[in-house]
Amino acid sequence: MAVLRVLKYGDPGLRRRASPVGEVTPEIRAVIADMTETMYDEVGIGLAAPQVGISLRLIVIADEEGRGVQAVLNPAIVERGGETTGEEGCLSIPGVFAPVVRSAWVKVEARDVNGQPLAINARGLRARVLQHEIDHLDGVLFIDRVDPVTRDRIKRKIKKDGLREDASRHAFAL
Ligand code: NI
């Protein structure tokens, strides 16, 4: 296993639409293992393959304490409802946090690490993580979903200061 380099905001790799995962080959399993290790190393609770430069529809997610890691292949949100606002961060945009409006619950259909059908009903933080990571598969970043005034402020700050870690608030980066 290896810790992979996480692409940072501005890298075109973060803006591509990723391709579906086909057969779960040993190479895909190795990618999942590396992504899991990378997520732990970065103290994140979610990571999408495009964030490590792999343009595949594959994410790994963990619970709030970083436990219960799950690989989710080719996820699609098939139902969603409610609305909730919560602060998000992203391992690809270190040091930036902003409130994002998301669906309060989602139903996701996907494949698991064995290629078997996987259905996930999620609410709360898990629903937020899934929406954030699935956005990554379409080249969408959380700052695309904040209000325009906040987005402008974030972009100006990044231009002026660059991207800086804020270790005290790292735990909820996705
Ligand atoms: Ni992210």
Backbone and ligand atoms as CSV (ligand in chain L), in Angstrom:
chain,resi,resn,atom,element,x,y,z
A,1,MET,N,N,0.849,-1.201,0.000
A,1,MET,CA,C,0.000,0.000,0.000
A,1,MET,C,C,0.879,1.244,0.000
A,2,ALA,N,N,0.316,2.299,-0.479
A,2,ALA,CA,C,1.099,3.533,-0.574
A,2,ALA,C,C,0.193,4.733,-0.351
A,3,VAL,N,N,0.779,5.767,0.230
A,3,VAL,CA,C,0.058,7.043,0.350
A,3,VAL,C,C,0.226,7.792,-0.969
A,4,LEU,N,N,-0.889,8.171,-1.557
A,4,LEU,CA,C,-0.866,8.848,-2.851
A,4,LEU,C,C,-0.894,10.363,-2.662
A,5,ARG,N,N,-0.406,11.076,-3.669
A,5,ARG,CA,C,-0.428,12.536,-3.609
A,5,ARG,C,C,-1.852,13.024,-3.933
A,6,VAL,N,N,-2.365,13.898,-3.099
A,6,VAL,CA,C,-3.710,14.441,-3.321
A,6,VAL,C,C,-3.602,15.705,-4.180
A,7,LEU,N,N,-4.304,15.701,-5.314
A,7,LEU,CA,C,-4.300,16.872,-6.198
A,7,LEU,C,C,-4.931,18.057,-5.473
A,8,LYS,N,N,-4.385,19.225,-5.715
A,8,LYS,CA,C,-4.890,20.426,-5.065
A,8,LYS,C,C,-5.651,21.313,-6.058
A,9,TYR,N,N,-6.520,22.143,-5.498
A,9,TYR,CA,C,-7.340,23.087,-6.257
A,9,TYR,C,C,-6.492,23.769,-7.332
A,10,GLY,N,N,-7.014,23.804,-8.552
A,10,GLY,CA,C,-6.277,24.378,-9.659
A,10,GLY,C,C,-5.761,23.298,-10.602
A,11,ASP,N,N,-5.646,22.051,-10.098
A,11,ASP,CA,C,-5.203,20.950,-10.949
A,11,ASP,C,C,-6.367,20.524,-11.854
A,12,PRO,N,N,-6.134,20.467,-13.170
A,12,PRO,CA,C,-7.234,20.118,-14.087
A,12,PRO,C,C,-7.810,18.729,-13.835
A,13,GLY,N,N,-7.026,17.860,-13.189
A,13,GLY,CA,C,-7.513,16.507,-12.877
A,13,GLY,C,C,-8.737,16.509,-11.981
A,14,LEU,N,N,-8.916,17.588,-11.217
A,14,LEU,CA,C,-10.073,17.683,-10.318
A,14,LEU,C,C,-11.345,18.086,-11.060
A,15,ARG,N,N,-11.199,18.489,-12.318
A,15,ARG,CA,C,-12.340,19.022,-13.064
A,15,ARG,C,C,-12.865,18.073,-14.128
A,16,ARG,N,N,-12.212,16.895,-14.249
A,16,ARG,CA,C,-12.646,15.921,-15.250
A,16,ARG,C,C,-13.820,15.100,-14.744
A,17,ARG,N,N,-14.660,14.663,-15.710
A,17,ARG,CA,C,-15.707,13.701,-15.365
A,17,ARG,C,C,-15.082,12.311,-15.418
A,18,ALA,N,N,-15.167,11.576,-14.325
A,18,ALA,CA,C,-14.492,10.282,-14.229
A,18,ALA,C,C,-15.284,9.183,-14.940
A,19,SER,N,N,-14.582,8.137,-15.344
A,19,SER,CA,C,-15.190,7.006,-16.057
A,19,SER,C,C,-15.628,5.921,-15.080
A,20,PRO,N,N,-16.666,5.161,-15.452
A,20,PRO,CA,C,-17.111,4.060,-14.583
A,20,PRO,C,C,-16.010,3.017,-14.397
A,21,VAL,N,N,-16.023,2.382,-13.230
A,21,VAL,CA,C,-15.143,1.245,-12.958
A,21,VAL,C,C,-15.763,0.027,-13.635
A,22,GLY,N,N,-14.955,-0.726,-14.382
A,22,GLY,CA,C,-15.439,-1.974,-14.986
A,22,GLY,C,C,-15.270,-3.117,-14.004
A,23,GLU,N,N,-14.623,-4.149,-14.452
A,23,GLU,CA,C,-14.356,-5.309,-13.596
A,23,GLU,C,C,-13.454,-4.899,-12.437
A,24,VAL,N,N,-13.689,-5.507,-11.255
A,24,VAL,CA,C,-12.829,-5.213,-10.099
A,24,VAL,C,C,-11.574,-6.079,-10.203
A,25,THR,N,N,-10.556,-5.522,-10.793
A,25,THR,CA,C,-9.287,-6.227,-11.017
A,25,THR,C,C,-8.388,-6.066,-9.792
A,26,PRO,N,N,-7.308,-6.838,-9.723
A,26,PRO,CA,C,-6.334,-6.617,-8.641
A,26,PRO,C,C,-5.821,-5.173,-8.617
A,27,GLU,N,N,-5.717,-4.557,-9.798
A,27,GLU,CA,C,-5.255,-3.163,-9.846
A,27,GLU,C,C,-6.252,-2.241,-9.142
A,28,ILE,N,N,-7.556,-2.483,-9.363
A,28,ILE,CA,C,-8.583,-1.656,-8.710
A,28,ILE,C,C,-8.524,-1.861,-7.187
A,29,ARG,N,N,-8.337,-3.127,-6.776
A,29,ARG,CA,C,-8.219,-3.389,-5.332
A,29,ARG,C,C,-7.018,-2.680,-4.739
A,30,ALA,N,N,-5.933,-2.629,-5.494
A,30,ALA,CA,C,-4.735,-1.926,-5.018
A,30,ALA,C,C,-5.011,-0.426,-4.910
A,31,VAL,N,N,-5.749,0.126,-5.871
A,31,VAL,CA,C,-6.112,1.544,-5.822
A,31,VAL,C,C,-6.946,1.827,-4.575
A,32,ILE,N,N,-7.914,0.923,-4.291
A,32,ILE,CA,C,-8.772,1.106,-3.112
A,32,ILE,C,C,-7.924,1.085,-1.832
A,33,ALA,N,N,-6.972,0.144,-1.760
A,33,ALA,CA,C,-6.101,0.055,-0.577
A,33,ALA,C,C,-5.273,1.333,-0.426
A,34,ASP,N,N,-4.746,1.815,-1.539
A,34,ASP,CA,C,-3.935,3.042,-1.496
A,34,ASP,C,C,-4.784,4.255,-1.126
A,35,MET,N,N,-6.000,4.316,-1.663
A,35,MET,CA,C,-6.885,5.445,-1.338
A,35,MET,C,C,-7.251,5.434,0.143
A,36,THR,N,N,-7.481,4.227,0.688
A,36,THR,CA,C,-7.810,4.116,2.109
A,36,THR,C,C,-6.647,4.610,2.959
A,37,GLU,N,N,-5.445,4.182,2.600
A,37,GLU,CA,C,-4.267,4.607,3.350
A,37,GLU,C,C,-4.071,6.124,3.234
A,38,THR,N,N,-4.328,6.643,2.044
A,38,THR,CA,C,-4.173,8.088,1.817
A,38,THR,C,C,-5.190,8.875,2.643
A,39,MET,N,N,-6.426,8.376,2.686
A,39,MET,CA,C,-7.471,9.047,3.459
A,39,MET,C,C,-7.082,9.088,4.939
A,40,TYR,N,N,-6.567,7.981,5.467
A,40,TYR,CA,C,-6.126,7.957,6.865
A,40,TYR,C,C,-4.960,8.908,7.084
A,41,ASP,N,N,-4.011,8.878,6.150
A,41,ASP,CA,C,-2.823,9.728,6.277
A,41,ASP,C,C,-3.227,11.209,6.313
A,42,GLU,N,N,-4.262,11.551,5.539
A,42,GLU,CA,C,-4.713,12.942,5.447
A,42,GLU,C,C,-5.748,13.281,6.524
A,43,VAL,N,N,-6.098,12.274,7.341
A,43,VAL,CA,C,-7.118,12.422,8.373
A,43,VAL,C,C,-8.434,12.932,7.768
A,44,GLY,N,N,-8.804,12.348,6.646
A,44,GLY,CA,C,-10.075,12.680,6.016
A,44,GLY,C,C,-11.110,11.619,6.335
A,45,ILE,N,N,-12.374,11.882,5.976
A,45,ILE,CA,C,-13.419,10.871,6.164
A,45,ILE,C,C,-14.066,10.514,4.828
A,46,GLY,N,N,-13.428,10.936,3.756
A,46,GLY,CA,C,-13.879,10.570,2.421
A,46,GLY,C,C,-12.824,10.964,1.419
A,47,LEU,N,N,-12.706,10.171,0.355
A,47,LEU,CA,C,-11.732,10.494,-0.693
A,47,LEU,C,C,-12.255,9.916,-2.008
A,48,ALA,N,N,-12.169,10.696,-3.066
A,48,ALA,CA,C,-12.609,10.247,-4.383
A,48,ALA,C,C,-11.377,10.018,-5.262
A,49,ALA,N,N,-11.444,8.985,-6.119
A,49,ALA,CA,C,-10.290,8.618,-6.945
A,49,ALA,C,C,-9.720,9.803,-7.746
A,50,PRO,N,N,-10.568,10.671,-8.325
A,50,PRO,CA,C,-9.992,11.809,-9.072
A,50,PRO,C,C,-9.083,12.692,-8.212
A,51,GLN,N,N,-9.292,12.693,-6.886
A,51,GLN,CA,C,-8.439,13.501,-6.011
A,51,GLN,C,C,-7.012,12.975,-5.947
A,52,VAL,N,N,-6.822,11.701,-6.315
A,52,VAL,CA,C,-5.457,11.164,-6.366
A,52,VAL,C,C,-5.053,10.906,-7.815
A,53,GLY,N,N,-5.722,11.608,-8.738
A,53,GLY,CA,C,-5.312,11.584,-10.136
A,53,GLY,C,C,-5.761,10.353,-10.899
A,54,ILE,N,N,-6.750,9.636,-10.343
A,54,ILE,CA,C,-7.268,8.441,-11.013
A,54,ILE,C,C,-8.705,8.734,-11.434
A,55,SER,N,N,-8.921,8.829,-12.740
A,55,SER,CA,C,-10.215,9.307,-13.239
A,55,SER,C,C,-11.220,8.166,-13.346
A,56,LEU,N,N,-11.548,7.587,-12.185
A,56,LEU,CA,C,-12.527,6.497,-12.103
A,56,LEU,C,C,-13.599,6.849,-11.084
A,57,ARG,N,N,-14.809,6.294,-11.294
A,57,ARG,CA,C,-15.933,6.566,-10.391
A,57,ARG,C,C,-15.840,5.634,-9.187
A,58,LEU,N,N,-15.000,6.023,-8.278
A,58,LEU,CA,C,-14.652,5.207,-7.114
A,58,LEU,C,C,-14.381,6.138,-5.943
A,59,ILE,N,N,-15.028,5.857,-4.795
A,59,ILE,CA,C,-14.786,6.661,-3.593
A,59,ILE,C,C,-14.553,5.736,-2.409
A,60,VAL,N,N,-13.866,6.243,-1.401
A,60,VAL,CA,C,-13.826,5.564,-0.107
A,60,VAL,C,C,-14.387,6.528,0.934
A,61,ILE,N,N,-15.179,5.982,1.851
A,61,ILE,CA,C,-15.783,6.812,2.890
A,61,ILE,C,C,-15.574,6.139,4.242
A,62,ALA,N,N,-15.563,6.963,5.276
A,62,ALA,CA,C,-15.437,6.438,6.640
A,62,ALA,C,C,-16.434,7.194,7.508
A,63,ASP,N,N,-16.646,6.686,8.728
A,63,ASP,CA,C,-17.538,7.421,9.625
A,63,ASP,C,C,-16.765,8.565,10.289
A,64,GLU,N,N,-17.468,9.299,11.175
A,64,GLU,CA,C,-16.893,10.471,11.829
A,64,GLU,C,C,-15.568,10.202,12.527
A,65,GLU,N,N,-15.432,8.993,13.083
A,65,GLU,CA,C,-14.194,8.653,13.794
A,65,GLU,C,C,-13.169,8.029,12.862
A,66,GLY,N,N,-13.491,8.013,11.564
A,66,GLY,CA,C,-12.554,7.435,10.609
A,66,GLY,C,C,-12.602,5.918,10.576
A,67,ARG,N,N,-13.662,5.341,11.170
A,67,ARG,CA,C,-13.789,3.876,11.170
A,67,ARG,C,C,-14.769,3.428,10.083
A,68,GLY,N,N,-14.854,2.122,9.911
A,68,GLY,CA,C,-15.833,1.557,8.992
A,68,GLY,C,C,-15.627,1.993,7.563
A,69,VAL,N,N,-14.397,1.929,7.103
A,69,VAL,CA,C,-14.086,2.349,5.729
A,69,VAL,C,C,-14.821,1.468,4.732
A,70,GLN,N,N,-15.371,2.101,3.739
A,70,GLN,CA,C,-16.140,1.397,2.727
A,70,GLN,C,C,-15.733,1.928,1.351
A,71,ALA,N,N,-15.488,1.026,0.418
A,71,ALA,CA,C,-15.241,1.434,-0.971
A,71,ALA,C,C,-16.570,1.406,-1.709
A,72,VAL,N,N,-16.856,2.450,-2.454
A,72,VAL,CA,C,-18.118,2.578,-3.180
A,72,VAL,C,C,-17.788,2.831,-4.647
A,73,LEU,N,N,-18.187,1.873,-5.512
A,73,LEU,CA,C,-17.848,1.947,-6.930
A,73,LEU,C,C,-19.068,2.375,-7.737
A,74,ASN,N,N,-18.858,3.250,-8.684
A,74,ASN,CA,C,-19.911,3.713,-9.593
A,74,ASN,C,C,-21.168,4.186,-8.857
A,75,PRO,N,N,-21.007,5.009,-7.834
A,75,PRO,CA,C,-22.185,5.431,-7.070
A,75,PRO,C,C,-23.089,6.378,-7.866
A,76,ALA,N,N,-24.392,6.207,-7.659
A,76,ALA,CA,C,-25.380,7.107,-8.256
A,76,ALA,C,C,-26.426,7.415,-7.203
A,77,ILE,N,N,-26.755,8.681,-7.050
A,77,ILE,CA,C,-27.827,9.069,-6.137
A,77,ILE,C,C,-29.144,8.850,-6.872
A,78,VAL,N,N,-29.960,7.920,-6.347
A,78,VAL,CA,C,-31.204,7.578,-7.030
A,78,VAL,C,C,-32.420,8.235,-6.376
A,79,GLU,N,N,-32.272,8.625,-5.110
A,79,GLU,CA,C,-33.334,9.376,-4.428
A,79,GLU,C,C,-32.673,10.304,-3.435
A,80,ARG,N,N,-33.339,11.453,-3.204
A,80,ARG,CA,C,-32.792,12.393,-2.227
A,80,ARG,C,C,-33.933,13.234,-1.691
A,81,GLY,N,N,-33.740,13.820,-0.511
A,81,GLY,CA,C,-34.790,14.662,0.022
A,81,GLY,C,C,-34.287,15.542,1.153
A,82,GLY,N,N,-35.111,16.504,1.520
A,82,GLY,CA,C,-34.776,17.426,2.595
A,82,GLY,C,C,-33.657,18.365,2.200
A,83,GLU,N,N,-33.287,19.198,3.121
A,83,GLU,CA,C,-32.229,20.169,2.850
A,83,GLU,C,C,-31.549,20.502,4.162
A,84,THR,N,N,-30.231,20.556,4.154
A,84,THR,CA,C,-29.502,20.860,5.369
A,84,THR,C,C,-28.210,21.597,5.019
A,85,THR,N,N,-27.839,22.524,5.884
A,85,THR,CA,C,-26.623,23.305,5.657
A,85,THR,C,C,-25.577,22.867,6.683
A,86,GLY,N,N,-24.372,22.611,6.212
A,86,GLY,CA,C,-23.288,22.224,7.113
A,86,GLY,C,C,-21.947,22.634,6.537
A,87,GLU,N,N,-20.984,22.808,7.443
A,87,GLU,CA,C,-19.667,23.235,6.988
A,87,GLU,C,C,-18.925,22.069,6.333
A,88,GLU,N,N,-18.267,22.351,5.209
A,88,GLU,CA,C,-17.460,21.338,4.540
A,88,GLU,C,C,-16.053,21.850,4.302
A,89,GLY,N,N,-15.149,20.905,4.216
A,89,GLY,CA,C,-13.803,21.165,3.771
A,89,GLY,C,C,-13.446,20.093,2.764
A,90,CYS,N,N,-12.294,20.215,2.126
A,90,CYS,CA,C,-11.898,19.259,1.098
A,90,CYS,C,C,-10.389,19.069,1.153
A,91,LEU,N,N,-9.942,17.808,1.098
A,91,LEU,CA,C,-8.506,17.535,1.137
A,91,LEU,C,C,-7.783,18.190,-0.042
A,92,SER,N,N,-8.521,18.501,-1.101
A,92,SER,CA,C,-7.920,19.147,-2.274
A,92,SER,C,C,-7.914,20.672,-2.155
A,93,ILE,N,N,-8.578,21.192,-1.130
A,93,ILE,CA,C,-8.597,22.647,-0.918
A,93,ILE,C,C,-8.282,22.905,0.557
A,94,PRO,N,N,-7.060,22.555,0.993
A,94,PRO,CA,C,-6.749,22.606,2.435
A,94,PRO,C,C,-6.916,23.999,3.023
A,95,GLY,N,N,-7.444,24.028,4.231
A,95,GLY,CA,C,-7.566,25.289,4.951
A,95,GLY,C,C,-8.820,26.077,4.628
A,96,VAL,N,N,-9.626,25.593,3.677
A,96,VAL,CA,C,-10.843,26.316,3.292
A,96,VAL,C,C,-12.060,25.535,3.785
A,97,PHE,N,N,-12.920,26.220,4.517
A,97,PHE,CA,C,-14.155,25.616,5.021
A,97,PHE,C,C,-15.299,26.584,4.788
A,98,ALA,N,N,-16.458,26.087,4.376
A,98,ALA,CA,C,-17.608,26.950,4.137
A,98,ALA,C,C,-18.889,26.138,4.241
A,99,PRO,N,N,-19.983,26.800,4.612
A,99,PRO,CA,C,-21.255,26.083,4.680
A,99,PRO,C,C,-21.793,25.752,3.290
A,100,VAL,N,N,-22.289,24.527,3.150
A,100,VAL,CA,C,-22.831,24.059,1.872
A,100,VAL,C,C,-24.217,23.467,2.124
A,101,VAL,N,N,-25.163,23.831,1.269
A,101,VAL,CA,C,-26.504,23.257,1.352
A,101,VAL,C,C,-26.504,21.924,0.607
A,102,ARG,N,N,-26.953,20.885,1.272
A,102,ARG,CA,C,-27.027,19.545,0.663
A,102,ARG,C,C,-28.385,18.936,0.954
A,103,SER,N,N,-28.717,17.864,0.238
A,103,SER,CA,C,-29.889,17.081,0.601
A,103,SER,C,C,-29.660,16.471,1.980
A,104,ALA,N,N,-30.741,16.380,2.759
A,104,ALA,CA,C,-30.620,15.854,4.126
A,104,ALA,C,C,-30.425,14.339,4.125
A,105,TRP,N,N,-31.001,13.677,3.118
A,105,TRP,CA,C,-30.818,12.219,3.001
A,105,TRP,C,C,-30.669,11.846,1.538
A,106,VAL,N,N,-29.964,10.768,1.314
A,106,VAL,CA,C,-29.791,10.265,-0.049
A,106,VAL,C,C,-29.890,8.738,-0.048
A,107,LYS,N,N,-30.353,8.229,-1.179
A,107,LYS,CA,C,-30.294,6.791,-1.421
A,107,LYS,C,C,-29.327,6.610,-2.593
A,108,VAL,N,N,-28.288,5.833,-2.358
A,108,VAL,CA,C,-27.235,5.651,-3.364
A,108,VAL,C,C,-27.201,4.199,-3.814
A,109,GLU,N,N,-27.139,4.003,-5.107
A,109,GLU,CA,C,-26.908,2.666,-5.656
A,109,GLU,C,C,-25.500,2.621,-6.222
A,110,ALA,N,N,-24.807,1.523,-5.948
A,110,ALA,CA,C,-23.397,1.425,-6.329
A,110,ALA,C,C,-23.016,-0.045,-6.427
A,111,ARG,N,N,-21.710,-0.272,-6.535
A,111,ARG,CA,C,-21.136,-1.623,-6.459
A,111,ARG,C,C,-20.162,-1.636,-5.298
A,112,ASP,N,N,-20.015,-2.793,-4.671
A,112,ASP,CA,C,-19.040,-2.878,-3.588
A,112,ASP,C,C,-17.701,-3.384,-4.134
A,113,VAL,N,N,-16.784,-3.624,-3.225
A,113,VAL,CA,C,-15.422,-4.001,-3.606
A,113,VAL,C,C,-15.382,-5.356,-4.320
A,114,ASN,N,N,-16.446,-6.148,-4.174
A,114,ASN,CA,C,-16.512,-7.429,-4.872
A,114,ASN,C,C,-17.318,-7.336,-6.163
A,115,GLY,N,N,-17.729,-6.120,-6.504
A,115,GLY,CA,C,-18.494,-5.930,-7.724
A,115,GLY,C,C,-19.975,-6.210,-7.543
A,116,GLN,N,N,-20.381,-6.475,-6.292
A,116,GLN,CA,C,-21.791,-6.786,-6.022
A,116,GLN,C,C,-22.598,-5.503,-5.812
A,117,PRO,N,N,-23.923,-5.561,-6.124
A,117,PRO,CA,C,-24.759,-4.383,-5.926
A,117,PRO,C,C,-24.739,-3.922,-4.464
A,118,LEU,N,N,-24.728,-2.627,-4.288
A,118,LEU,CA,C,-24.640,-2.032,-2.953
A,118,LEU,C,C,-25.661,-0.895,-2.894
A,119,ALA,N,N,-26.541,-0.930,-1.903
A,119,ALA,CA,C,-27.504,0.160,-1.716
A,119,ALA,C,C,-27.192,0.823,-0.383
A,120,ILE,N,N,-27.090,2.136,-0.382
A,120,ILE,CA,C,-26.772,2.868,0.845
A,120,ILE,C,C,-27.871,3.896,1.095
A,121,ASN,N,N,-28.487,3.814,2.268
A,121,ASN,CA,C,-29.409,4.861,2.703
A,121,ASN,C,C,-28.678,5.675,3.756
A,122,ALA,N,N,-28.478,6.955,3.479
A,122,ALA,CA,C,-27.663,7.752,4.394
A,122,ALA,C,C,-28.349,9.069,4.714
A,123,ARG,N,N,-28.138,9.501,5.952
A,123,ARG,CA,C,-28.565,10.846,6.340
A,123,ARG,C,C,-27.471,11.444,7.190
A,124,GLY,N,N,-27.613,12.724,7.530
A,124,GLY,CA,C,-26.613,13.367,8.367
A,124,GLY,C,C,-25.269,13.476,7.657
A,125,LEU,N,N,-24.199,13.328,8.449
A,125,LEU,CA,C,-22.850,13.524,7.908
A,125,LEU,C,C,-22.543,12.558,6.764
A,126,ARG,N,N,-23.007,11.305,6.899
A,126,ARG,CA,C,-22.724,10.312,5.859
A,126,ARG,C,C,-23.350,10.713,4.522
A,127,ALA,N,N,-24.551,11.265,4.567
A,127,ALA,CA,C,-25.199,11.735,3.339
A,127,ALA,C,C,-24.401,12.894,2.728
A,128,ARG,N,N,-23.894,13.750,3.598
A,128,ARG,CA,C,-23.098,14.891,3.128
A,128,ARG,C,C,-21.794,14.409,2.472
A,129,VAL,N,N,-21.130,13.449,3.124
A,129,VAL,CA,C,-19.869,12.920,2.579
A,129,VAL,C,C,-20.122,12.295,1.203
A,130,LEU,N,N,-21.176,11.506,1.094
A,130,LEU,CA,C,-21.485,10.861,-0.188
A,130,LEU,C,C,-21.722,11.901,-1.285
A,131,GLN,N,N,-22.486,12.943,-0.977
A,131,GLN,CA,C,-22.776,13.971,-1.989
A,131,GLN,C,C,-21.494,14.701,-2.394
A,132,HIS,N,N,-20.649,14.995,-1.412
A,132,HIS,CA,C,-19.384,15.694,-1.686
A,132,HIS,C,C,-18.483,14.831,-2.579
A,133,GLU,N,N,-18.362,13.534,-2.233
A,133,GLU,CA,C,-17.451,12.663,-2.993
A,133,GLU,C,C,-17.997,12.369,-4.387
A,134,ILE,N,N,-19.305,12.172,-4.503
A,134,ILE,CA,C,-19.886,11.900,-5.823
A,134,ILE,C,C,-19.727,13.134,-6.712
A,135,ASP,N,N,-19.809,14.322,-6.127
A,135,ASP,CA,C,-19.507,15.551,-6.886
A,135,ASP,C,C,-18.104,15.486,-7.494
A,136,HIS,N,N,-17.131,15.004,-6.713
A,136,HIS,CA,C,-15.748,14.908,-7.219
A,136,HIS,C,C,-15.692,14.079,-8.505
A,137,LEU,N,N,-16.550,13.064,-8.610
A,137,LEU,CA,C,-16.535,12.192,-9.787
A,137,LEU,C,C,-17.012,12.923,-11.030
A,138,ASP,N,N,-17.717,14.035,-10.816
A,138,ASP,CA,C,-18.201,14.847,-11.934
A,138,ASP,C,C,-17.401,16.141,-12.083
A,139,GLY,N,N,-16.278,16.225,-11.391
A,139,GLY,CA,C,-15.435,17.418,-11.503
A,139,GLY,C,C,-15.978,18.623,-10.763
A,140,VAL,N,N,-16.885,18.371,-9.806
A,140,VAL,CA,C,-17.498,19.463,-9.043
A,140,VAL,C,C,-16.859,19.536,-7.656
A,141,LEU,N,N,-16.507,20.748,-7.234
A,141,LEU,CA,C,-15.910,20.965,-5.908
A,141,LEU,C,C,-16.908,21.680,-5.009
A,142,PHE,N,N,-16.748,21.518,-3.686
A,142,PHE,CA,C,-17.762,22.089,-2.783
A,142,PHE,C,C,-17.849,23.611,-2.906
A,143,ILE,N,N,-16.740,24.244,-3.284
A,143,ILE,CA,C,-16.814,25.717,-3.396
A,143,ILE,C,C,-17.664,26.146,-4.595
A,144,ASP,N,N,-17.943,25.218,-5.511
A,144,ASP,CA,C,-18.883,25.525,-6.605
A,144,ASP,C,C,-20.308,25.647,-6.065
A,145,ARG,N,N,-20.546,25.088,-4.887
A,145,ARG,CA,C,-21.904,25.011,-4.347
A,145,ARG,C,C,-22.166,26.009,-3.217
A,146,VAL,N,N,-21.206,26.862,-2.911
A,146,VAL,CA,C,-21.455,27.895,-1.896
A,146,VAL,C,C,-22.006,29.138,-2.591
A,147,ASP,N,N,-22.560,30.061,-1.820
A,147,ASP,CA,C,-23.150,31.245,-2.437
A,147,ASP,C,C,-22.045,32.074,-3.106
A,148,PRO,N,N,-22.404,32.830,-4.151
A,148,PRO,CA,C,-21.398,33.528,-4.968
A,148,PRO,C,C,-20.501,34.479,-4.166
A,149,VAL,N,N,-21.060,35.127,-3.153
A,149,VAL,CA,C,-20.261,36.077,-2.359
A,149,VAL,C,C,-19.162,35.326,-1.601
A,150,THR,N,N,-19.547,34.224,-0.955
A,150,THR,CA,C,-18.577,33.402,-0.215
A,150,THR,C,C,-17.541,32.817,-1.180
A,151,ARG,N,N,-18.011,32.364,-2.346
A,151,ARG,CA,C,-17.098,31.763,-3.330
A,151,ARG,C,C,-16.038,32.780,-3.775
A,152,ASP,N,N,-16.483,34.011,-4.040
A,152,ASP,CA,C,-15.543,35.077,-4.428
A,152,ASP,C,C,-14.511,35.313,-3.332
A,153,ARG,N,N,-15.005,35.352,-2.081
A,153,ARG,CA,C,-14.121,35.595,-0.945
A,153,ARG,C,C,-13.080,34.468,-0.845
A,154,ILE,N,N,-13.535,33.218,-1.013
A,154,ILE,CA,C,-12.626,32.065,-0.949
A,154,ILE,C,C,-11.581,32.143,-2.056
A,155,LYS,N,N,-12.033,32.457,-3.272
A,155,LYS,CA,C,-11.107,32.497,-4.412
A,155,LYS,C,C,-10.069,33.602,-4.241
A,156,ARG,N,N,-10.511,34.749,-3.703
A,156,ARG,CA,C,-9.562,35.852,-3.467
A,156,ARG,C,C,-8.544,35.462,-2.403
A,157,LYS,N,N,-9.043,34.781,-1.359
A,157,LYS,CA,C,-8.144,34.356,-0.274
A,157,LYS,C,C,-7.103,33.352,-0.791
A,158,ILE,N,N,-7.544,32.406,-1.634
A,158,ILE,CA,C,-6.603,31.407,-2.177
A,158,ILE,C,C,-5.555,32.097,-3.041
A,159,LYS,N,N,-6.021,33.078,-3.835
A,159,LYS,CA,C,-5.104,33.811,-4.723
A,159,LYS,C,C,-4.047,34.555,-3.899
A,160,LYS,N,N,-4.515,35.142,-2.794
A,160,LYS,CA,C,-3.638,35.976,-1.975
A,160,LYS,C,C,-2.707,35.125,-1.101
A,161,ASP,N,N,-3.278,34.124,-0.403
A,161,ASP,CA,C,-2.515,33.366,0.611
A,161,ASP,C,C,-2.075,31.983,0.140
A,162,GLY,N,N,-2.617,31.522,-0.983
A,162,GLY,CA,C,-2.376,30.125,-1.365
A,162,GLY,C,C,-3.217,29.203,-0.495
A,163,LEU,N,N,-2.950,27.901,-0.587
A,163,LEU,CA,C,-3.703,26.929,0.206
A,163,LEU,C,C,-2.900,26.599,1.446
A,164,ARG,N,N,-3.547,26.765,2.592
A,164,ARG,CA,C,-2.826,26.495,3.845
A,164,ARG,C,C,-3.612,25.559,4.731
A,165,GLU,N,N,-2.904,24.621,5.318
A,165,GLU,CA,C,-3.539,23.675,6.228
A,165,GLU,C,C,-4.038,24.408,7.469
A,166,ASP,N,N,-5.131,23.887,8.011
A,166,ASP,CA,C,-5.593,24.364,9.307
A,166,ASP,C,C,-5.845,23.103,10.121
A,167,ALA,N,N,-4.780,22.634,10.773
A,167,ALA,CA,C,-4.792,21.303,11.386
A,167,ALA,C,C,-5.943,21.133,12.377
A,168,SER,N,N,-6.309,22.203,13.064
A,168,SER,CA,C,-7.329,22.097,14.096
A,168,SER,C,C,-8.703,21.765,13.502
A,169,ARG,N,N,-8.877,22.009,12.198
A,169,ARG,CA,C,-10.187,21.765,11.609
A,169,ARG,C,C,-10.089,20.773,10.462
A,170,HIS,N,N,-9.092,19.914,10.545
A,170,HIS,CA,C,-8.797,19.019,9.434
A,170,HIS,C,C,-9.743,17.830,9.356
A,171,ALA,N,N,-10.357,17.494,10.498
A,171,ALA,CA,C,-11.035,16.201,10.618
A,171,ALA,C,C,-12.227,16.035,9.683
A,172,PHE,N,N,-12.830,17.119,9.264
A,172,PHE,CA,C,-14.011,16.969,8.425
A,172,PHE,C,C,-13.751,17.237,6.959
A,173,ALA,N,N,-12.469,17.159,6.575
A,173,ALA,CA,C,-12.139,17.339,5.160
A,173,ALA,C,C,-12.471,16.071,4.404
A,174,LEU,N,N,-12.969,16.268,3.190
A,174,LEU,CA,C,-13.526,15.157,2.429
A,174,LEU,C,C,-12.786,14.980,1.111
L,1,NI,NI,NI,-13.286,16.916,-1.407
